[in-house]
Amino acid sequence: MSQKTTGDAIPTFIRDMCPVGLSFVQKTVEAAVAALGDDIRNWPDASPVTLQDPAYVGVTVMAMQGRHSYTRIRTPRRAGIHLGARSREGGPGQ
């Protein structure tokens, strides 16, 4: 799932203050374009479409204003924590 960076999806006053765009794995180039912008088509090796392998769990592609390429970032992984267990535990305020 991707969140398009259009004014009807994200308020423009928030969108315009965010200097980075992030995308985890995407199934299609069109979804990658929706998340990161049309320029991702020029960087096929950096495309989030190439993150399909389980080895890329937790890897995101980042676009930053003023940079002419994309960067991959691996988010920290917490061993032993699973989404199902965390949702049963509840979060803050639950």
MMTF fields as JSON, N, C-alpha, C and O atoms, coordinates in Angstrom:
{
  "mmtfVersion": "1.0.0",
  "mmtfProducer": "UNKNOWN",
  "numBonds": 375,
  "numAtoms": 376,
  "numGroups": 94,
  "numChains": 1,
  "numModels": 1,
  "chainsPerModel": [1],
  "groupsPerChain": [94],
  "chainIdList": ["A"],
  "bondAtomList": [4, 2, 8, 6, 12, 10, 16, 14, 20, 18, 24, 22, 28, 26, 32, 30, 36, 34, 40, 38, 44, 42, 48, 46, 52, 50, 56, 54, 60, 58, 64, 62, 68, 66, 72, 70, 76, 74, 80, 78, 84, 82, 88, 86, 92, 90, 96, 94, 100, 98, 104, 102, 108, 106, 112, 110, 116, 114, 120, 118, 124, 122, 128, 126, 132, 130, 136, 134, 140, 138, 144, 142, 148, 146, 152, 150, 156, 154, 160, 158, 164, 162, 168, 166, 172, 170, 176, 174, 180, 178, 184, 182, 188, 186, 192, 190, 196, 194, 200, 198, 204, 202, 208, 206, 212, 210, 216, 214, 220, 218, 224, 222, 228, 226, 232, 230, 236, 234, 240, 238, 244, 242, 248, 246, 252, 250, 256, 254, 260, 258, 264, 262, 268, 266, 272, 270, 276, 274, 280, 278, 284, 282, 288, 286, 292, 290, 296, 294, 300, 298, 304, 302, 308, 306, 312, 310, 316, 314, 320, 318, 324, 322, 328, 326, 332, 330, 336, 334, 340, 338, 344, 342, 348, 346, 352, 350, 356, 354, 360, 358, 364, 362, 368, 366, 372, 370],
  "bondOrderList": [1, 1, 1, 1, 1, 1, 1, 1, 1, 1, 1, 1, 1, 1, 1, 1, 1, 1, 1, 1, 1, 1, 1, 1, 1, 1, 1, 1, 1, 1, 1, 1, 1, 1, 1, 1, 1, 1, 1, 1, 1, 1, 1, 1, 1, 1, 1, 1, 1, 1, 1, 1, 1, 1, 1, 1, 1, 1, 1, 1, 1, 1, 1, 1, 1, 1, 1, 1, 1, 1, 1, 1, 1, 1, 1, 1, 1, 1, 1, 1, 1, 1, 1, 1, 1, 1, 1, 1, 1, 1, 1, 1, 1],
  "groupList": [{"groupName": "MET", "atomNameList": ["N", "CA", "C", "O"], "elementList": ["N", "C", "C", "O"], "formalChargeList": [0, 0, 0, 0], "bondAtomList": [1, 0, 2, 1, 3, 2], "bondOrderList": [1, 1, 2], "singleLetterCode": "M", "chemCompType": "L-PEPTIDE LINKING"}, {"groupName": "SER", "atomNameList": ["N", "CA", "C", "O"], "elementList": ["N", "C", "C", "O"], "formalChargeList": [0, 0, 0, 0], "bondAtomList": [1, 0, 2, 1, 3, 2], "bondOrderList": [1, 1, 2], "singleLetterCode": "S", "chemCompType": "L-PEPTIDE LINKING"}, {"groupName": "GLN", "atomNameList": ["N", "CA", "C", "O"], "elementList": ["N", "C", "C", "O"], "formalChargeList": [0, 0, 0, 0], "bondAtomList": [1, 0, 2, 1, 3, 2], "bondOrderList": [1, 1, 2], "singleLetterCode": "Q", "chemCompType": "L-PEPTIDE LINKING"}, {"groupName": "LYS", "atomNameList": ["N", "CA", "C", "O"], "elementList": ["N", "C", "C", "O"], "formalChargeList": [0, 0, 0, 0], "bondAtomList": [1, 0, 2, 1, 3, 2], "bondOrderList": [1, 1, 2], "singleLetterCode": "K", "chemCompType": "L-PEPTIDE LINKING"}, {"groupName": "THR", "atomNameList": ["N", "CA", "C", "O"], "elementList": ["N", "C", "C", "O"], "formalChargeList": [0, 0, 0, 0], "bondAtomList": [1, 0, 2, 1, 3, 2], "bondOrderList": [1, 1, 2], "singleLetterCode": "T", "chemCompType": "L-PEPTIDE LINKING"}, {"groupName": "GLY", "atomNameList": ["N", "CA", "C", "O"], "elementList": ["N", "C", "C", "O"], "formalChargeList": [0, 0, 0, 0], "bondAtomList": [1, 0, 2, 1, 3, 2], "bondOrderList": [1, 1, 2], "singleLetterCode": "G", "chemCompType": "PEPTIDE LINKING"}, {"groupName": "ASP", "atomNameList": ["N", "CA", "C", "O"], "elementList": ["N", "C", "C", "O"], "formalChargeList": [0, 0, 0, 0], "bondAtomList": [1, 0, 2, 1, 3, 2], "bondOrderList": [1, 1, 2], "singleLetterCode": "D", "chemCompType": "L-PEPTIDE LINKING"}, {"groupName": "ALA", "atomNameList": ["N", "CA", "C", "O"], "elementList": ["N", "C", "C", "O"], "formalChargeList": [0, 0, 0, 0], "bondAtomList": [1, 0, 2, 1, 3, 2], "bondOrderList": [1, 1, 2], "singleLetterCode": "A", "chemCompType": "L-PEPTIDE LINKING"}, {"groupName": "ILE", "atomNameList": ["N", "CA", "C", "O"], "elementList": ["N", "C", "C", "O"], "formalChargeList": [0, 0, 0, 0], "bondAtomList": [1, 0, 2, 1, 3, 2], "bondOrderList": [1, 1, 2], "singleLetterCode": "I", "chemCompType": "L-PEPTIDE LINKING"}, {"groupName": "PRO", "atomNameList": ["N", "CA", "C", "O"], "elementList": ["N", "C", "C", "O"], "formalChargeList": [0, 0, 0, 0], "bondAtomList": [1, 0, 2, 1, 3, 2], "bondOrderList": [1, 1, 2], "singleLetterCode": "P", "chemCompType": "L-PEPTIDE LINKING"}, {"groupName": "PHE", "atomNameList": ["N", "CA", "C", "O"], "elementList": ["N", "C", "C", "O"], "formalChargeList": [0, 0, 0, 0], "bondAtomList": [1, 0, 2, 1, 3, 2], "bondOrderList": [1, 1, 2], "singleLetterCode": "F", "chemCompType": "L-PEPTIDE LINKING"}, {"groupName": "ARG", "atomNameList": ["N", "CA", "C", "O"], "elementList": ["N", "C", "C", "O"], "formalChargeList": [0, 0, 0, 0], "bondAtomList": [1, 0, 2, 1, 3, 2], "bondOrderList": [1, 1, 2], "singleLetterCode": "R", "chemCompType": "L-PEPTIDE LINKING"}, {"groupName": "CYS", "atomNameList": ["N", "CA", "C", "O"], "elementList": ["N", "C", "C", "O"], "formalChargeList": [0, 0, 0, 0], "bondAtomList": [1, 0, 2, 1, 3, 2], "bondOrderList": [1, 1, 2], "singleLetterCode": "C", "chemCompType": "L-PEPTIDE LINKING"}, {"groupName": "VAL", "atomNameList": ["N", "CA", "C", "O"], "elementList": ["N", "C", "C", "O"], "formalChargeList": [0, 0, 0, 0], "bondAtomList": [1, 0, 2, 1, 3, 2], "bondOrderList": [1, 1, 2], "singleLetterCode": "V", "chemCompType": "L-PEPTIDE LINKING"}, {"groupName": "LEU", "atomNameList": ["N", "CA", "C", "O"], "elementList": ["N", "C", "C", "O"], "formalChargeList": [0, 0, 0, 0], "bondAtomList": [1, 0, 2, 1, 3, 2], "bondOrderList": [1, 1, 2], "singleLetterCode": "L", "chemCompType": "L-PEPTIDE LINKING"}, {"groupName": "GLU", "atomNameList": ["N", "CA", "C", "O"], "elementList": ["N", "C", "C", "O"], "formalChargeList": [0, 0, 0, 0], "bondAtomList": [1, 0, 2, 1, 3, 2], "bondOrderList": [1, 1, 2], "singleLetterCode": "E", "chemCompType": "L-PEPTIDE LINKING"}, {"groupName": "ASN", "atomNameList": ["N", "CA", "C", "O"], "elementList": ["N", "C", "C", "O"], "formalChargeList": [0, 0, 0, 0], "bondAtomList": [1, 0, 2, 1, 3, 2], "bondOrderList": [1, 1, 2], "singleLetterCode": "N", "chemCompType": "L-PEPTIDE LINKING"}, {"groupName": "TRP", "atomNameList": ["N", "CA", "C", "O"], "elementList": ["N", "C", "C", "O"], "formalChargeList": [0, 0, 0, 0], "bondAtomList": [1, 0, 2, 1, 3, 2], "bondOrderList": [1, 1, 2], "singleLetterCode": "W", "chemCompType": "L-PEPTIDE LINKING"}, {"groupName": "TYR", "atomNameList": ["N", "CA", "C", "O"], "elementList": ["N", "C", "C", "O"], "formalChargeList": [0, 0, 0, 0], "bondAtomList": [1, 0, 2, 1, 3, 2], "bondOrderList": [1, 1, 2], "singleLetterCode": "Y", "chemCompType": "L-PEPTIDE LINKING"}, {"groupName": "HIS", "atomNameList": ["N", "CA", "C", "O"], "elementList": ["N", "C", "C", "O"], "formalChargeList": [0, 0, 0, 0], "bondAtomList": [1, 0, 2, 1, 3, 2], "bondOrderList": [1, 1, 2], "singleLetterCode": "H", "chemCompType": "L-PEPTIDE LINKING"}],
  "groupTypeList": [0, 1, 2, 3, 4, 4, 5, 6, 7, 8, 9, 4, 10, 8, 11, 6, 0, 12, 9, 13, 5, 14, 1, 10, 13, 2, 3, 4, 13, 15, 7, 7, 13, 7, 7, 14, 5, 6, 6, 8, 11, 16, 17, 9, 6, 7, 1, 9, 13, 4, 14, 2, 6, 9, 7, 18, 13, 5, 13, 4, 13, 0, 7, 0, 2, 5, 11, 19, 1, 18, 4, 11, 8, 11, 4, 9, 11, 11, 7, 5, 8, 19, 14, 5, 7, 11, 1, 11, 15, 5, 5, 9, 5, 2],
  "groupIdList": [1, 2, 3, 4, 5, 6, 7, 8, 9, 10, 11, 12, 13, 14, 15, 16, 17, 18, 19, 20, 21, 22, 23, 24, 25, 26, 27, 28, 29, 30, 31, 32, 33, 34, 35, 36, 37, 38, 39, 40, 41, 42, 43, 44, 45, 46, 47, 48, 49, 50, 51, 52, 53, 54, 55, 56, 57, 58, 59, 60, 61, 62, 63, 64, 65, 66, 67, 68, 69, 70, 71, 72, 73, 74, 75, 76, 77, 78, 79, 80, 81, 82, 83, 84, 85, 86, 87, 88, 89, 90, 91, 92, 93, 94],
  "secStructList": [7, 7, 7, 7, 7, 1, 6, 6, 6, 1, 7, 2, 2, 2, 2, 6, 6, 7, 7, 3, 3, 3, 3, 7, 7, 7, 1, 1, 2, 2, 2, 2, 2, 2, 2, 2, 7, 4, 4, 4, 4, 4, 7, 4, 4, 4, 7, 4, 4, 4, 7, 7, 1, 4, 4, 4, 6, 6, 3, 3, 3, 3, 3, 3, 6, 6, 7, 1, 1, 3, 3, 3, 3, 3, 7, 7, 7, 7, 6, 6, 7, 7, 2, 2, 2, 2, 2, 2, 2, 7, 7, 6, 6, 7],
  "xCoordList": [0.842, 0.0, 0.903, 1.925, 0.538, 1.3, 0.357, -0.824, 0.904, 0.139, 0.614, 1.761, -0.244, 0.131, 0.353, -0.343, 1.325, 1.668, 0.904, 1.47, -0.373, -1.214, -1.935, -2.053, -2.42, -3.082, -4.353, -4.759, -4.998, -6.214, -5.901, -6.773, -4.681, -4.298, -3.55, -3.764, -2.693, -1.912, -2.102, -1.882, -2.502, -2.652, -1.383, -0.279, -1.538, -0.365, 0.552, 1.763, 0.013, 0.893, 1.812, 2.892, 1.405, 2.275, 3.206, 4.416, 2.664, 3.455, 4.605, 5.724, 4.339, 5.346, 6.468, 7.521, 6.258, 7.301, 8.167, 9.172, 7.815, 8.558, 9.645, 9.33, 10.91, 11.987, 12.361, 13.208, 11.754, 12.09, 10.831, 9.732, 11.009, 9.961, 10.498, 11.651, 9.688, 10.106, 9.143, 7.941, 9.676, 8.833, 9.46, 10.624, 8.671, 9.084, 8.749, 8.451, 8.79, 8.586, 7.283, 6.266, 7.341, 6.17, 6.071, 7.084, 4.862, 4.666, 4.816, 5.185, 4.534, 4.583, 5.38, 5.527, 5.887, 6.587, 5.625, 6.019, 4.379, 3.39, 3.211, 3.067, 3.219, 3.115, 4.362, 4.266, 5.533, 6.779, 6.745, 7.174, 6.237, 6.11, 5.139, 5.388, 4.048, 3.078, 3.707, 3.385, 4.596, 5.216, 6.424, 6.618, 7.243, 8.521, 8.629, 9.562, 7.691, 7.758, 8.263, 8.852, 8.023, 8.323, 9.813, 10.163, 10.688, 12.129, 12.623, 13.686, 11.892, 12.319, 12.425, 13.167, 11.703, 11.807, 13.223, 13.641, 13.966, 15.33, 16.366, 17.545, 15.948, 16.848, 16.333, 15.984, 16.276, 15.683, 16.388, 15.748, 17.682, 18.391, 17.994, 18.154, 17.482, 17.079, 15.589, 15.121, 14.843, 13.392, 12.939, 13.525, 11.91, 11.385, 10.735, 10.407, 10.545, 10.028, 11.059, 10.695, 12.337, 13.39, 13.565, 14.463, 12.732, 12.859, 11.942, 11.545, 11.598, 10.637, 11.177, 10.392, 12.475, 13.081, 12.962, 13.06, 12.752, 12.678, 13.926, 13.85, 15.045, 16.263, 16.106, 16.872, 15.104, 14.895, 13.811, 13.384, 13.359, 12.386, 13.014, 14.127, 12.31, 12.821, 13.638, 14.13, 13.79, 14.558, 13.589, 12.551, 13.934, 13.136, 14.001, 15.218, 13.372, 14.05, 13.684, 12.512, 14.691, 14.469, 14.853, 15.907, 13.978, 14.246, 14.352, 13.494, 15.403, 15.578, 15.676, 16.263, 15.103, 15.201, 16.664, 17.428, 17.043, 18.411, 19.374, 20.534, 18.918, 19.779, 19.272, 18.067, 20.176, 19.81, 19.745, 19.71, 19.727, 19.611, 18.792, 18.279, 18.677, 17.904, 18.833, 19.877, 18.456, 19.25, 18.402, 17.222, 18.996, 18.312, 18.723, 19.89, 17.734, 17.975, 17.351, 16.213, 18.099, 17.543, 17.113, 17.913, 15.851, 15.348, 15.763, 15.924, 15.936, 16.349, 15.298, 14.095, 15.774, 14.875, 14.956, 16.044, 13.808, 13.768, 13.461, 12.351, 14.425, 14.272, 13.199, 13.113, 12.388, 11.393, 10.099, 9.179, 10.002, 8.785, 8.024, 8.564, 6.796, 5.97, 4.731, 4.223, 4.252, 3.111, 1.904, 1.247, 1.606, 0.454, 0.582, -0.384, 1.757, 1.98, 1.871, 1.286, 2.419, 2.344, 0.922, 0.528, 0.14, -1.233, -2.074, -2.986, -1.79, -2.518, -2.152, -2.988, -0.881, -0.434, -1.083, -1.244, -1.456, -1.996, -0.871, 0.275, -1.205, -0.206, -0.476, -1.302, 0.217, -0.009, -1.468, -2.081, -1.998, -3.379, -4.417, -5.616, -3.978, -4.938, -4.927, -5.666],
  "yCoordList": [-1.147, 0.0, 1.229, 1.248, 2.236, 3.475, 4.645, 4.601, 5.667, 6.887, 7.904, 8.349, 8.275, 9.263, 10.606, 10.965, 11.327, 12.608, 13.754, 14.813, 13.538, 14.579, 15.338, 14.853, 16.539, 17.384, 16.798, 17.164, 15.89, 15.282, 14.127, 13.715, 13.595, 12.502, 13.008, 12.506, 13.981, 14.561, 16.075, 16.668, 16.71, 18.165, 18.834, 18.505, 19.758, 20.358, 21.079, 21.117, 21.653, 22.344, 21.362, 21.75, 20.109, 19.074, 18.532, 18.454, 18.159, 17.6, 18.514, 18.046, 19.825, 20.759, 21.0, 21.523, 20.627, 20.787, 19.535, 19.575, 18.449, 17.196, 17.134, 17.046, 17.178, 17.193, 15.811, 15.715, 14.744, 13.4, 12.638, 12.94, 11.658, 10.715, 9.321, 9.035, 8.453, 7.083, 6.088, 6.34, 4.961, 3.889, 2.552, 2.298, 1.696, 0.311, -0.394, 0.272, -1.701, -2.483, -2.088, -1.823, -2.056, -1.793, -2.902, -3.47, -3.203, -4.243, -3.719, -4.469, -2.432, -1.881, -0.584, 0.1, -0.267, 0.997, 2.161, 3.197, 1.989, 3.047, 3.374, 4.541, 2.357, 2.589, 3.3, 4.167, 2.931, 3.601, 5.07, 5.94, 5.342, 6.727, 7.504, 8.669, 6.879, 7.545, 7.932, 8.98, 7.096, 7.358, 8.287, 9.127, 8.146, 8.854, 9.905, 10.708, 9.903, 10.853, 10.195, 9.115, 10.863, 10.304, 10.031, 9.168, 10.743, 10.582, 9.179, 8.776, 8.431, 7.076, 6.191, 5.208, 6.521, 5.757, 5.812, 4.894, 6.88, 7.042, 6.295, 6.28, 5.684, 4.986, 3.569, 3.249, 2.714, 1.38, 0.528, -0.311, 0.718, -0.072, 0.321, -0.473, 1.53, 1.998, 1.822, 2.073, 1.405, 1.32, 0.386, -0.682, 0.766, -0.121, -1.383, -2.295, -1.45, -2.664, -3.792, -4.967, -3.441, -4.453, -5.005, -5.814, -4.585, -5.015, -6.19, -6.336, -7.025, -8.117, -9.275, -9.981, -9.479, -10.6, -10.418, -9.293, -11.5, -11.389, -10.759, -10.234, -10.802, -10.172, -8.661, -8.018, -8.087, -6.644, -6.202, -5.048, -7.085, -6.685, -5.577, -5.728, -4.477, -3.353, -2.353, -1.372, -2.59, -1.667, -0.707, -1.121, 0.565, 1.588, 2.378, 2.463, 2.943, 3.816, 5.248, 5.562, 6.111, 7.489, 8.458, 8.329, 9.433, 10.536, 11.801, 12.063, 12.583, 13.833, 14.997, 14.875, 16.116, 17.307, 17.704, 17.646, 18.11, 18.548, 17.437, 17.708, 16.181, 15.053, 14.509, 14.486, 14.08, 13.596, 12.084, 11.524, 11.42, 9.964, 9.562, 10.414, 8.268, 7.717, 6.926, 6.447, 6.79, 6.081, 4.978, 5.184, 3.813, 2.742, 2.791, 2.997, 2.597, 2.618, 1.356, 1.009, 0.679, -0.472, 0.015, 0.565, -0.194, 0.204, -0.85, -2.021, -0.447, -1.413, -2.509, -2.257, -3.7, -4.83, -5.234, -5.352, -5.443, -5.841, -7.323, -7.749, -8.097, -9.542, -9.912, -9.319, -10.894, -11.421, -10.626, -11.019, -9.53, -8.722, -9.006, -8.855, -9.41, -9.707, -8.835, -8.538, -8.431, -7.53, -8.071, -7.323, -9.346, -9.924, -9.811, -9.462, -10.099, -10.009, -8.566, -8.302, -7.63, -6.217, -5.704, -4.914, -6.14, -5.64, -6.203, -5.527, -7.427, -7.998, -7.292, -7.152, -6.842, -6.153, -4.791, -4.281, -4.2, -2.841, -1.832, -2.153, -0.642, 0.418, 1.454, 1.24, 2.583, 3.648, 4.077, 4.253, 4.236, 4.686, 3.575, 3.854, 2.324, 1.217, 0.363, -0.618],
  "zCoordList": [0.0, 0.0, 0.0, 0.685, -0.749, -0.736, -0.503, -0.846, 0.079, 0.306, -0.707, -0.652, -1.623, -2.622, -1.938, -0.987, -2.437, -1.828, -2.477, -2.749, -2.719, -3.301, -2.2, -1.075, -2.533, -1.559, -0.991, 0.112, -1.722, -1.18, -0.232, 0.533, -0.264, 0.624, 1.862, 2.966, 1.681, 2.767, 2.699, 1.643, 3.791, 3.742, 3.22, 3.655, 2.302, 1.643, 2.619, 2.399, 3.69, 4.643, 5.368, 5.813, 5.492, 6.067, 4.993, 5.207, 3.849, 2.757, 2.362, 2.149, 2.263, 1.785, 2.791, 2.425, 4.051, 5.068, 5.214, 5.924, 4.578, 4.692, 3.62, 2.433, 4.014, 3.024, 2.485, 1.597, 2.999, 2.532, 2.134, 2.599, 1.275, 0.923, 1.177, 0.854, 1.748, 2.051, 1.443, 1.36, 1.02, 0.522, 0.865, 0.554, 1.514, 1.674, 0.362, -0.629, 0.335, -0.886, -1.593, -0.952, -2.911, -3.747, -4.789, -5.199, -5.207, -6.225, -7.637, -8.541, -7.84, -9.193, -9.22, -8.207, -10.394, -10.593, -10.354, -9.819, -10.746, -10.555, -9.07, -8.705, -8.222, -6.779, -6.252, -5.383, -6.781, -6.387, -6.794, -6.035, -7.989, -8.471, -7.584, -7.27, -7.18, -6.312, -4.978, -4.418, -4.472, -3.173, -3.259, -2.38, -4.315, -4.377, -5.473, -5.477, -6.388, -7.488, -8.764, -8.733, -9.881, -11.203, -11.419, -12.223, -10.723, -10.93, -10.571, -11.043, -9.758, -9.395, -10.638, -10.63, -11.695, -12.951, -13.521, -14.227, -13.221, -13.727, -12.895, -13.247, -11.813, -10.888, -10.632, -9.495, -11.653, -11.47, -10.423, -9.79, -10.224, -9.208, -7.788, -6.86, -7.611, -6.288, -6.043, -4.932, -7.032, -6.936, -5.817, -5.635, -5.067, -4.036, -4.601, -3.842, -5.905, -6.542, -6.435, -6.469, -6.306, -6.221, -4.806, -4.572, -3.869, -2.473, -2.135, -0.979, -3.103, -2.914, -2.061, -1.428, -2.035, -1.323, 0.195, 0.684, 0.945, 2.411, 3.041, 4.152, 2.367, 2.891, 3.029, 3.748, 2.335, 2.365, 3.348, 3.304, 4.228, 5.247, 6.085, 6.588, 6.231, 7.01, 6.216, 6.774, 4.912, 4.07, 3.388, 2.873, 3.39, 2.748, 1.772, 1.934, 0.777, -0.176, 0.195, 0.407, 0.273, 0.691, -0.417, -1.041, -0.649, -1.559, -0.714, 0.129, -0.941, -0.199, -1.169, -2.244, -0.785, -1.613, -1.748, -0.785, -2.959, -3.2, -3.559, -3.869, -3.524, -3.918, -5.236, -5.489, -6.058, -7.391, -7.469, -8.564, -6.338, -6.324, -5.108, -4.382, -4.893, -3.783, -2.879, -3.32, -1.627, -0.636, -0.026, 0.257, 0.178, 0.901, 2.358, 2.691, 3.218, 4.657, 5.254, 4.937, 6.116, 6.837, 8.217, 8.973, 8.528, 9.837, 10.861, 10.514, 12.107, 13.135, 13.308, 13.247, 13.522, 13.741, 15.198, 15.761, 15.801, 17.202, 17.281, 16.964, 17.696, 17.777, 18.79, 19.865, 18.437, 19.356, 19.42, 20.138, 18.698, 18.699, 17.41, 16.314, 17.545, 16.386, 16.437, 17.518, 15.3, 15.224, 15.983, 16.707, 15.829, 16.512, 18.024, 18.703, 18.554, 19.994, 20.457, 21.508, 19.7, 20.083, 20.046, 20.903, 19.065, 18.995, 20.133, 20.609, 20.582, 21.718, 23.019, 23.911, 23.125, 24.315, 24.449, 25.557, 23.325, 23.34, 23.339, 23.653, 22.992, 22.934, 23.997, 24.885, 23.914, 24.884, 24.885, 23.832, 26.053, 26.192, 26.051, 26.042, 25.94, 25.805, 27.045, 27.126]
}
